[in-house]
Amino acid sequence: MRAQYIEAINMVPVKFPSKSIFLAGGISGCNDWQKTATEALQDLDITIINPRRNDFNIENMLNSVDQIKWEHKYLSSCSHTMFWFPDATLCPITLFELGKLLMRNKLSGDTDRLYIGCESSYKRVFDVEIQSMLMDYHRPIFKDLNSLLTFIKTELS
């Protein structure tokens, strides 16, 4: 068994043949933690959706519009979402996306499909913890990427 891997902005089916996970988190100005996540999850029967792409030019507004639309579509359609907040950036868009999914999941009563981690030195870790708790997210918020990935692998195996 090997995970299916889809990278932005390739088109993927909205209905996945197996479980799917969107790798939400920092992209600009931080290390490629998505590569580590993909390698850790590759043995699962899952479709990994990675919004990071090598050929992205943030200065090109058409590229940016396509990227935002792609992320919105697949972030909404994956069965699971992993959020990782690296300390190299505040990740304002990721914070927005987390809030949106926390609200959606609170309204549906389903918070078991979100996985959240913040590098221990991430500047807004306290905000992520408190806001998540206020939205009835009572799962662990991990402080290192490997622990988060181990938890996900255990749950999705």
MARBAVEX-521704 format. One line per 3 residues: number of its first residue (from 1); for each residue x, y, z of C-alpha. Coordinates in Angstrom, 1 decimal, always signed. Layout:
residues N
NUM = X,Y,Z  ...
END
This chain:
residues 157
1 = +0.0,+0.0,+0.0  +1.3,+3.4,-0.9  -0.3,+6.8,-0.5
4 = -1.4,+8.7,-3.6  +0.3,+12.1,-3.7  -1.2,+15.3,-5.3
7 = +0.6,+18.6,-5.4  -0.9,+22.0,-6.1  -2.3,+22.9,-8.5
10 = -2.9,+19.6,-10.1  -6.5,+18.7,-10.4  -7.7,+15.8,-8.3
13 = -11.1,+14.2,-8.0  -13.3,+15.8,-5.4  -14.4,+12.4,-4.3
16 = -11.3,+10.5,-3.2  -11.0,+6.7,-3.5  -9.7,+6.5,+0.0
19 = -9.1,+8.7,+3.0  -7.5,+12.0,+2.2  -5.4,+14.5,+4.1
22 = -4.7,+18.1,+3.3  -1.3,+19.4,+4.5  -2.3,+22.9,+5.8
25 = +0.3,+25.2,+7.2  +3.2,+27.5,+6.4  +4.6,+27.5,+2.9
28 = +6.2,+30.9,+2.3  +9.3,+31.7,+4.3  +9.6,+28.3,+6.1
31 = +11.2,+24.9,+5.6  +9.5,+22.2,+3.5  +7.8,+20.4,+6.4
34 = +5.3,+19.0,+3.8  +8.1,+16.8,+2.4  +8.7,+15.3,+5.9
37 = +4.9,+14.8,+6.4  +4.6,+13.1,+3.0  +7.4,+10.8,+3.7
40 = +6.0,+9.9,+7.1  +2.5,+9.2,+5.7  +3.5,+7.5,+2.4
43 = +2.8,+3.9,+3.7  -0.9,+4.7,+4.5  -3.8,+4.0,+2.3
46 = -4.5,+7.7,+1.9  -4.4,+10.5,-0.7  -2.0,+13.3,+0.4
49 = -2.9,+16.8,-0.8  +0.0,+19.2,-0.7  -0.5,+22.9,-1.4
52 = +3.2,+23.6,-1.7  +4.6,+23.6,-5.2  +8.0,+24.3,-6.6
55 = +7.0,+26.6,-9.4  +4.9,+29.2,-7.5  +5.5,+32.8,-8.2
58 = +3.7,+34.8,-5.5  +4.2,+38.0,-7.5  +2.0,+36.7,-10.3
61 = -1.6,+37.5,-9.4  -3.0,+34.9,-11.7  -0.9,+32.2,-10.0
64 = -2.1,+33.5,-6.6  -5.7,+33.4,-7.6  -5.4,+29.8,-9.0
67 = -3.5,+28.7,-5.8  -6.1,+30.2,-3.5  -9.0,+28.6,-5.4
70 = -7.2,+25.3,-5.5  -6.5,+25.3,-1.8  -10.1,+26.4,-0.9
73 = -11.5,+23.5,-3.0  -9.4,+20.7,-1.7  -9.2,+22.0,+1.9
76 = -13.0,+21.7,+2.0  -13.1,+18.3,+0.3  -10.5,+16.2,+2.1
79 = -11.6,+13.8,+4.8  -8.8,+14.9,+7.2  -6.7,+18.0,+7.6
82 = -3.3,+18.4,+9.3  -2.4,+21.9,+10.4  +1.3,+22.6,+11.1
85 = +2.4,+26.1,+12.3  +6.2,+26.4,+11.9  +8.0,+29.2,+13.9
88 = +9.5,+30.9,+10.8  +6.2,+32.7,+10.0  +3.0,+33.6,+11.7
91 = +1.0,+31.8,+8.9  -1.9,+34.3,+8.8  -3.8,+32.5,+6.1
94 = -3.3,+29.1,+7.9  -4.8,+30.7,+11.0  -7.8,+31.8,+9.0
97 = -8.2,+28.4,+7.5  -7.9,+26.7,+10.9  -10.6,+29.0,+12.3
100 = -12.9,+28.2,+9.3  -12.5,+24.4,+9.7  -12.9,+24.6,+13.5
103 = -16.2,+26.4,+13.0  -17.3,+24.0,+10.4  -16.4,+21.0,+12.6
106 = -18.0,+22.5,+15.7  -21.3,+23.0,+13.8  -21.1,+19.4,+12.5
109 = -19.9,+18.0,+15.8  -17.0,+16.3,+14.1  -13.6,+17.4,+15.4
112 = -11.9,+14.1,+14.9  -10.7,+14.8,+11.4  -8.4,+17.7,+12.4
115 = -4.9,+17.3,+13.5  -3.1,+20.4,+14.9  +0.5,+21.1,+15.7
118 = +2.6,+24.2,+16.4  +6.4,+24.3,+16.6  +7.0,+24.9,+20.3
121 = +8.5,+28.4,+19.5  +5.7,+29.4,+17.2  +4.7,+32.9,+18.3
124 = +0.9,+32.3,+18.4  +0.8,+28.8,+19.9  -1.2,+30.1,+22.9
127 = -3.8,+31.6,+20.6  -4.1,+28.4,+18.6  -4.6,+26.4,+21.8
130 = -7.2,+28.7,+23.4  -9.1,+29.4,+20.1  -9.2,+25.6,+19.4
133 = -10.4,+24.8,+22.9  -13.1,+27.5,+22.6  -14.3,+25.8,+19.4
136 = -14.7,+22.4,+21.3  -11.5,+20.9,+19.9  -10.3,+18.7,+22.7
139 = -7.6,+16.7,+20.9  -3.8,+17.2,+21.5  -2.1,+20.1,+19.9
142 = +1.4,+18.8,+19.2  +4.6,+20.8,+19.7  +6.8,+18.9,+17.3
145 = +6.2,+17.6,+13.8  +7.2,+14.0,+14.4  +4.8,+13.5,+17.3
148 = +2.0,+14.9,+15.2  +2.8,+12.6,+12.3  +3.1,+9.6,+14.6
151 = -0.4,+10.4,+16.0  -1.9,+10.7,+12.5  -0.3,+7.5,+11.4
154 = -1.7,+5.6,+14.4  -5.2,+7.0,+13.8  -5.3,+6.5,+10.1
157 = -3.7,+3.0,+10.0
END
